[in-house]
Amino acid sequence: MRRLLLRGSLRGRLSCWLALQAMLGLGVVCVAAYVVIAMTLASLAAEVVEFHEAALWEVSMCAEVQGDASASVDAPLLRRALSNLLCNATRYGDPGSRVFIRIEPLLEGGVEISVTKRGPDVEPVHLPRLFDRFYRADAARTHGDRNHGLGLAIVAGIARMHGGEVFAESANGITCIGMRLGQAPA
């Protein structure tokens, strides 16, 4: 596995971010060491919920953050990952329902962050590919002109940058998509 270390400047962060999509499938880890800080994840999740408040309100949905953990994370990137997950839950969840952002410390270290929504199931055949670049379970879905199937691929890349992995489960009208984060590689 190759590692790309960019530090110190906005140009470096932007280069890392732009290079992320190009390198997701190549086993390259991008570490932006200068923005990794220890923080509580519930406060970060609450910021993301506040940012999405208007979109949630438009479909009569609300979001609730459950649990908390402290972790050393790249806060802007983790905000982006959570924002992508919450945006999908808002877009594909049942209007009037509640979205849950769950944060749980893992026994073996690290943390699990998941977003759970009520709505149509994702068919089992699509679950393994949800995190592939440009993959869309149903290309005929609404908003196809604005959404291109990159959101969950970005989530997967950010999880890998934090030494983690992603997961997706969907059954009985409940879909849970999230990530398990470990220690960021040195």
C-alpha positions in Angstrom: 0.0 0.0 0.0 1.4 3.4 -1.0 0.9 6.5 1.3 0.6 10.0 0.2 1.4 12.5 2.9 0.3 16.1 2.3 0.6 18.6 5.2 0.5 22.1 6.1 -1.2 24.1 3.4 -4.7 24.5 1.9 -3.1 23.6 -1.4 -2.0 20.3 0.1 -5.5 19.6 1.5 -7.1 20.4 -1.8 -4.7 18.2 -3.6 -5.4 15.4 -1.1 -9.1 15.8 -1.5 -9.0 15.9 -5.3 -6.6 13.0 -5.5 -8.8 10.9 -3.2 -11.3 10.0 -5.9 -8.6 9.1 -8.4 -6.8 6.9 -5.9 -9.7 5.2 -4.0 -9.2 1.9 -5.9 -5.4 2.0 -5.8 -4.7 1.3 -2.1 -3.3 4.7 -1.5 -3.8 6.3 1.9 -3.8 10.1 2.1 -3.0 11.4 5.6 -3.5 15.1 6.3 -1.7 15.1 9.6 -2.1 18.8 10.3 -5.9 18.7 10.7 -6.2 15.5 12.8 -7.5 16.5 16.2 -9.0 14.7 19.2 -12.7 15.6 19.6 -16.1 14.3 20.7 -17.9 12.9 17.7 -21.4 13.8 19.0 -20.5 17.5 18.7 -19.2 17.0 15.2 -22.4 15.1 14.3 -24.6 17.8 15.8 -22.9 20.4 13.5 -23.7 18.2 10.5 -27.3 17.8 11.6 -27.6 21.6 12.1 -26.2 22.2 8.6 -28.9 19.8 7.1 -31.7 21.2 9.2 -33.5 22.9 6.3 -33.3 19.8 4.0 -34.7 17.7 6.8 -37.5 20.2 7.5 -38.5 20.2 3.8 -39.4 16.5 4.0 -40.7 16.7 7.6 -37.9 14.6 8.9 -35.7 15.1 11.9 -32.3 13.7 13.0 -31.2 12.5 16.4 -27.6 11.9 17.5 -27.2 9.0 19.9 -24.1 8.0 21.8 -20.7 9.7 21.8 -17.0 8.8 21.7 -13.7 10.7 21.5 -11.5 10.1 18.6 -8.5 11.6 16.8 -10.0 12.5 13.4 -9.6 14.8 10.4 -12.7 16.8 11.4 -13.4 18.4 8.0 -13.3 15.1 6.2 -15.4 13.3 8.9 -17.9 16.1 8.6 -18.0 15.5 4.8 -18.6 11.8 5.4 -21.4 12.3 7.9 -22.9 14.9 5.6 -22.9 12.5 2.7 -24.6 9.8 4.8 -27.2 12.2 6.2 -27.9 13.7 2.8 -28.6 10.1 1.4 -30.8 9.3 4.4 -32.8 12.5 3.8 -33.1 11.9 0.1 -34.2 8.3 0.3 -35.9 8.1 3.7 -39.6 8.2 4.3 -40.9 11.7 4.7 -42.0 12.4 8.3 -39.6 9.8 9.7 -36.6 10.2 12.1 -33.0 9.6 11.1 -30.6 8.3 13.8 -26.9 9.0 13.8 -25.3 6.5 16.2 -21.8 6.7 17.6 -20.5 3.7 19.5 -17.0 3.0 20.8 -15.8 -0.5 19.7 -14.4 -3.0 22.2 -11.4 -3.6 20.1 -10.7 0.2 19.8 -12.0 2.6 17.3 -15.5 3.8 16.9 -18.6 2.9 14.8 -20.6 5.7 13.3 -23.8 4.9 11.5 -26.8 6.7 9.9 -30.1 4.8 10.1 -33.3 5.7 8.2 -36.7 4.3 7.6 -37.7 3.9 3.9 -37.5 1.5 1.0 -35.0 -1.3 1.4 -31.9 -1.4 -0.7 -32.0 -4.8 -2.5 -29.3 -7.2 -1.2 -27.7 -7.4 -4.7 -26.9 -3.7 -4.5 -25.4 -3.5 -0.9 -21.9 -4.7 -1.8 -21.6 -2.1 -4.6 -23.1 1.0 -2.8 -19.6 2.3 -2.1 -18.3 2.0 -5.6 -17.6 5.2 -7.5 -20.5 6.2 -9.8 -22.7 3.3 -8.7 -26.4 4.0 -8.3 -28.8 1.2 -7.3 -31.4 2.8 -9.5 -30.2 5.2 -12.2 -33.8 6.3 -12.8 -34.2 7.8 -9.3 -35.1 11.4 -8.9 -32.2 13.9 -8.7 -30.3 11.9 -11.2 -29.1 15.0 -12.9 -27.5 16.4 -9.6 -26.3 13.2 -7.9 -23.7 11.0 -9.6 -23.0 8.2 -7.2 -19.9 9.6 -5.6 -21.2 10.3 -2.1 -20.8 6.9 -0.6 -17.5 6.3 -2.4 -16.2 9.4 -0.7 -17.4 8.1 2.7 -15.5 4.8 2.0 -12.3 6.8 1.1 -12.6 8.9 4.3 -13.1 5.7 6.4 -10.0 4.1 4.9 -8.0 7.3 5.5 -8.9 6.8 9.2 -7.9 3.2 9.2 -11.5 2.0 8.9 -14.1 0.3 6.8 -17.7 0.9 5.7 -20.8 -1.2 6.0 -24.4 -1.2 4.8 -27.4 -3.2 6.0 -31.0 -2.9 4.7 -34.1 -5.0 5.7 -37.7 -4.6 6.8 -37.8 -0.9 5.9 -34.7 0.1 7.8 -31.4 1.0 6.2 -28.2 1.5 8.2 -25.1 2.8 6.5 -21.9 3.7 8.3 -18.2 3.3 9.0 -16.0 1.7 11.6 -12.9 3.9 12.2 -9.7 2.7 13.7 -6.4 4.5 14.2 -5.2 6.6 11.2 -2.1 5.2 9.7 1.2 6.9 10.7 
